[in-house]
């Protein structure tokens, strides 16, 4: 498999925006079996970058260095990868994140996979862009605990960074905005693995098992999962109360007047899900079996619970088929090389 997060950094912008899905894809066309339904989950062929922060290989490489840069934390002992570890689907194996001074945070860190297609950001959607999201953890006292003006001063004091920023951002150099622009550009190059499900969508009927195909039918049919987990990366980028939280209001803290926003959290992608346990906004479930069991049960019944969330009647065989299908959304782990940081 291609290492998109690493190999993409050596490509031209045109190379980034071409054939992302085709590389490594199975040849052939989708079979006649529900082709339009499968097409709704077909991987895109380009990575979108905003006009306000266009892609360049140099900017993405700089962003990768900053993503793994401990000098962007107050005590110089944390990096973005502390909570977004590529070994664990760009998340962490802890139920909730651990920040500065070993502070246990309230929520599990969401993955950065497929950032280019995500928005808004955080479980409650409080950041509209990846650039704004990147500012949050760096300066949050309980997370990386480094005010942005101090981050700028630290990087300006490193000749290697100063030279790179001056070249990539002429006339701007090292600023809070150029730091997060570089990080966001790198994050947009981090794309989930080409999975067995993708090969099936591309026409390889043997790529997934009959059980998984039945599970896909349940996912898009009787189980109702696709009501929220839609599109190629299996998220509607919206907020739903699925009956998990009892005290964390989620989106409701930002929309106190919206009854359906109470206890609502952003729909997570299901891509590479088998690498990304534990699950939910608070890491409450350790396995995909437990996640599916929650959905089957319908969660906490209350006025804010999403109308799309309801108990589902599945027999043991159907339950297993659905879990088996979810397993087909995970591809091979991608090798990520660590950047060499300037002294």
C-alpha positions in Angstrom: 0.0 0.0 0.0 1.0 3.6 -0.6 1.9 5.6 2.4 -0.2 8.7 1.6 0.9 10.6 4.6 4.5 10.2 3.7 4.8 9.6 0.0 2.4 12.4 -0.9 5.0 14.9 0.4 7.3 14.2 -2.5 4.6 14.8 -5.1 3.6 17.8 -7.1 0.3 19.5 -6.5 -1.0 17.9 -9.7 0.2 14.6 -8.4 -1.6 15.0 -5.2 -4.8 15.8 -7.0 -4.8 12.8 -9.3 -5.7 9.2 -9.0 -5.8 8.9 -5.2 -8.3 6.2 -5.4 -7.0 4.5 -8.5 -3.6 3.7 -7.2 -3.7 0.3 -5.6 -7.4 -0.2 -6.6 -8.7 -3.4 -8.0 -9.3 -3.3 -11.8 -12.7 -3.7 -13.3 -16.1 -2.2 -12.8 -18.6 -2.7 -10.0 -21.0 -5.6 -10.5 -24.6 -5.2 -11.3 -25.4 -5.9 -7.7 -26.6 -2.6 -6.3 -24.0 -0.5 -8.3 -25.6 2.8 -7.5 -25.6 2.0 -3.8 -21.9 1.1 -3.9 -21.1 4.1 -5.9 -22.2 6.3 -3.1 -19.2 5.0 -1.1 -16.6 5.2 -3.9 -13.4 6.9 -2.9 -12.7 10.3 -4.4 -10.0 10.9 -7.0 -8.6 14.1 -5.6 -7.7 15.6 -2.2 -9.4 19.0 -1.9 -7.3 21.9 -0.6 -8.9 25.3 0.2 -8.0 28.2 -2.0 -7.0 30.1 1.2 -4.4 27.5 1.9 -3.3 25.7 -1.3 -1.1 22.6 -1.3 2.6 22.6 -2.0 4.9 19.7 -1.2 7.2 22.0 0.9 4.3 23.3 3.0 3.1 19.8 3.7 6.6 18.6 4.6 6.9 21.6 7.0 3.5 20.7 8.5 4.6 17.2 9.1 7.7 18.4 10.9 5.5 20.6 13.1 3.0 17.8 13.7 5.9 15.8 15.4 7.5 18.9 17.0 7.7 18.8 20.8 8.8 22.4 20.9 5.1 23.2 20.2 4.3 22.2 23.8 5.0 24.2 26.9 7.2 21.5 28.5 8.6 20.4 25.1 7.3 16.8 25.9 4.2 16.6 23.8 3.4 16.7 20.0 0.3 16.6 17.9 1.0 12.9 17.5 0.8 12.4 21.3 -3.0 12.2 20.8 -3.0 11.5 17.1 -0.7 8.5 16.8 -0.4 7.0 13.3 0.0 3.5 14.8 -3.5 3.7 16.2 -5.4 5.2 13.2 -4.2 8.7 14.1 -5.8 8.5 17.5 -4.6 7.3 20.9 -5.2 4.0 22.8 -6.5 5.8 25.9 -10.2 6.2 26.6 -9.7 10.0 26.8 -6.7 12.1 25.9 -3.9 12.9 28.3 -2.6 16.5 28.2 -0.1 18.7 30.0 0.9 17.8 33.5 -0.6 14.4 32.9 -4.1 15.9 32.9 -6.9 13.5 31.9 -9.1 15.3 29.4 -12.9 14.8 29.1 -12.9 13.4 25.5 -11.2 10.9 23.3 -9.1 12.4 20.5 -10.8 12.2 17.1 -8.7 10.8 14.2 -7.2 13.2 11.7 -7.8 10.7 8.9 -9.4 12.3 5.9 -9.2 15.8 7.3 -9.6 17.2 3.8 -13.2 16.0 3.7 -14.1 16.9 7.3 -15.6 19.9 8.8 -16.4 21.4 11.3 -13.8 20.0 13.8 -13.7 18.6 17.3 -16.5 16.4 18.7 -18.7 19.4 19.2 -17.7 21.2 15.9 -16.4 24.3 17.6 -13.7 24.9 15.0 -14.8 25.6 11.4 -11.5 24.7 9.7 -8.5 22.5 10.2 -6.4 25.6 10.6 -8.6 26.8 13.5 -8.6 23.3 15.0 -4.8 23.2 15.0 -4.7 26.3 17.2 -6.8 24.8 19.9 -4.6 22.0 21.4 -1.4 24.0 21.1 -2.5 26.8 23.3 -5.0 25.0 25.6 -3.5 25.0 29.1 -4.7 21.4 29.7 -3.4 20.1 26.4 0.0 21.3 24.9 0.0 24.4 27.0 1.9 26.8 24.8 0.5 30.3 24.0 0.7 30.9 20.2 3.0 33.9 20.6 5.5 31.8 22.5 5.2 29.1 19.8 6.1 31.7 17.2 9.1 32.9 19.2 10.4 29.4 19.7 10.3 28.6 16.0 11.7 31.9 15.0 14.7 31.1 17.2 15.5 28.0 15.2 17.4 29.0 12.0 16.2 25.9 10.1 12.5 26.8 10.7 13.0 30.5 10.0 14.5 29.7 6.6 11.8 27.3 5.7 8.9 29.5 6.7 10.5 32.5 4.9 10.7 30.4 1.7 7.2 28.8 2.0 5.4 31.9 3.3 7.2 34.8 1.6 6.5 38.1 3.3 5.0 36.4 6.4 7.6 34.0 7.8 6.8 32.4 11.2 3.4 33.5 12.5 0.6 31.8 14.3 -1.4 31.6 11.1 1.5 30.1 9.0 2.2 27.5 11.7 -1.3 26.2 11.6 -1.6 26.6 7.8 1.4 24.2 7.5 0.0 21.7 10.0 -3.4 21.7 8.3 -1.9 21.1 4.9 0.0 18.1 6.2 -3.2 16.8 7.9 -5.1 17.0 4.7 -2.6 14.6 3.1 -3.4 12.0 5.7 -5.8 9.7 3.9 -7.3 6.4 5.2 -6.1 3.2 3.7 -7.4 1.5 0.6 -9.5 -1.2 2.2 -11.1 -4.5 1.0 -14.4 -2.7 0.8 -12.9 -0.3 -1.7 -11.7 -3.2 -3.8 -15.3 -4.6 -3.8 -16.7 -1.2 -4.8 -14.2 -1.2 -7.6 -15.5 -4.5 -8.9 -13.6 -7.3 -7.1 -16.4 -9.5 -5.9 -13.9 -11.7 -4.0 -12.5 -8.8 -2.0 -15.0 -9.2 0.9 -16.9 -12.2 2.2 -20.6 -13.1 1.7 -21.0 -12.2 5.4 -19.6 -8.8 4.8 -21.8 -8.2 1.8 -24.9 -9.1 3.9 -23.6 -6.7 6.6 -23.4 -3.9 4.0 -27.0 -4.7 3.1 -27.9 -4.3 6.8 -25.8 -1.2 7.2 -27.5 0.6 4.3 -30.9 -1.0 5.0 -32.6 -2.4 8.1 -30.0 -1.4 10.6 -30.1 2.2 9.4 -26.4 3.0 10.0 -26.0 4.9 6.7 -28.5 7.5 7.9 -25.5 9.1 9.6 -22.5 7.2 8.3 -22.8 8.3 4.7 -20.4 9.0 1.9 -17.1 7.5 1.1 -15.6 8.2 4.5 -18.8 7.2 6.3 -19.8 10.4 8.1 -22.4 13.1 7.4 -20.2 15.6 9.3 -23.3 16.4 11.5 -24.1 16.1 15.2 -26.4 13.5 16.8 -27.4 12.4 20.2 -27.0 8.6 20.0 -27.6 8.1 23.7 -24.1 7.8 25.1 -23.4 10.9 27.2 -25.1 11.7 30.5 -23.3 14.9 31.5 -21.3 16.1 28.5 -23.7 18.3 26.5 -21.5 18.1 23.3 -22.9 20.3 20.6 -25.5 21.4 23.1 -23.0 23.7 24.9 -22.7 25.7 21.6 -26.4 25.5 20.7 -28.2 25.7 24.1 -31.5 26.6 22.3 -31.5 23.6 20.0 -33.1 20.5 21.7 -31.6 18.0 19.3 -28.1 19.4 19.9 -28.1 18.4 23.6 -25.7 15.4 24.2 -25.0 15.4 20.4 -21.5 14.7 19.0 -20.1 14.6 15.5 -20.5 11.5 13.5 -17.1 9.8 13.3 -15.7 8.3 10.2 -15.6 4.5 10.1 -12.5 4.4 7.9 -9.7 2.3 9.4 -12.0 1.8 12.4 -10.4 -1.5 13.4 -7.2 0.4 14.2 -8.9 3.1 16.3 -10.3 1.6 19.5 -11.5 2.7 22.0 -14.6 4.3 20.5 -17.1 7.1 21.0 -16.4 10.7 22.2 -15.3 9.3 25.6 -13.7 6.0 24.6 -16.5 4.1 26.4 -16.4 1.1 24.1 -13.3 -1.1 23.6 -14.5 -3.1 20.5 -16.6 -2.8 17.4 -18.9 -5.5 18.8 -19.6 -3.2 21.8 -20.3 -0.3 19.5 -22.8 -2.2 17.4 -24.4 -3.6 20.5 -25.0 0.0 21.6 -26.6 1.0 18.4 -28.8 -2.2 18.4 -30.0 -1.2 21.9 -30.8 2.4 20.9 -28.9 4.1 23.7 -30.4 6.4 26.3 -34.0 7.2 25.3 -34.6 11.0 25.8 -36.1 14.0 23.9 -32.7 14.9 22.4 -32.0 11.5 21.0 -31.7 11.6 17.3 -34.7 10.4 15.4 -32.3 8.3 13.3 -31.3 6.4 16.5 -33.7 3.7 17.4 -33.4 0.1 18.7 -32.8 -2.4 15.9 -33.8 -6.0 15.9 -30.9 -8.2 14.7 -30.5 -11.9 15.2 -27.0 -13.2 16.2 -26.1 -14.0 12.6 -27.1 -10.5 11.4 -25.2 -8.9 14.2 -22.0 -10.8 13.2 -22.5 -9.9 9.5 -22.7 -6.2 10.4 -19.5 -6.3 12.5 -17.8 -8.3 9.7 -18.7 -5.6 7.2 -17.2 -2.9 9.4 -14.0 -4.8 9.4 -13.7 -4.5 5.7 -13.3 -0.7 6.0 -9.8 -1.1 7.4 -6.9 -1.5 5.1 -3.2 -2.2 5.8 -1.4 0.0 8.2 0.6 2.7 6.5 4.2 3.2 7.3 4.9 6.7 8.5 8.5 8.0 8.6 9.3 10.5 11.3 10.7 13.8 10.1 14.2 15.1 10.9 13.6 18.2 13.0 15.9 21.3 12.7 18.2 22.1 15.6 
